[in-house]
């Protein structure tokens, strides 16, 4: 299905409404941690660092949330009278049980790094009682080039055109801005460049946010064999490095369409 600009804007506005303050006191600790963001934004790197903690087990790019939440939520998009407080009060327990059953992990803390779950952060915070969300961010040009250079599956219908990539990244940033601004005690933003420049400081900040003890040895994740089935597989088998920072500067001419359209979108926002 072709990328539909207007549909994406409307869907983003709809998703900002999908939350309910059922858990009014944000938890200090978490039973679930979700790492979200656009693909190629550093979600795999953050997953590997966090999963070094003995209490944390990664479920990888877990489709369990999408399987039972996405359709039920999106079915309400044209229902202007939907009561989200009531919706989550009636469904959260079943959602949690379904997620645990499909995830099938016996861990103190379950880590989920499905990138596009950034769309459903409001729902995540409404469903899970003890949860933290880590939103990965990256310089738009670097992110766009990395997406454009990978053979994504057809349902990533924005990924083969620089103009649609610009729109998708802009919409994602708009939505993630909304979550972090409205739920600062449950949602934290992590910049890929800052993480790779200062891994100890940034990782400490994330672990503190998740109420987890930090050990510098967690940065040695590349020495441990873990199956990885993402485009970042080779990168996460190496020490943290800055090789992929600002590499879009070598493609100024090729990225002109992306940059111009992204700037237009940013200026129209204000």
Secondary structure, 3 states (H helix, E strand, C coil): CCCCHHHHHHHHHHHCCCCCCCCCCCCCCCCEEEEECCCCCCHHHHHHHHCCCCCEEECCCCCHHHHHHHHHHHCCCCCCCCCHHHHHHHHHHHHHHHHHHHHCCCCCEEEECCHHHHHHHHHHHHHCCCEEEEEEECCHHHHHHHHHCCCCCCCCCCCCCHHHHHHHHHHHHHHHHHHHHHCCCCEEEEEHHHHHHCHHHHHHHHHHHCCCCCCHHHHHHHHCCCCCCCCCCCHHHCCCCCCCCCHHHHHCCCCHHHHHHHHHHHHHHC
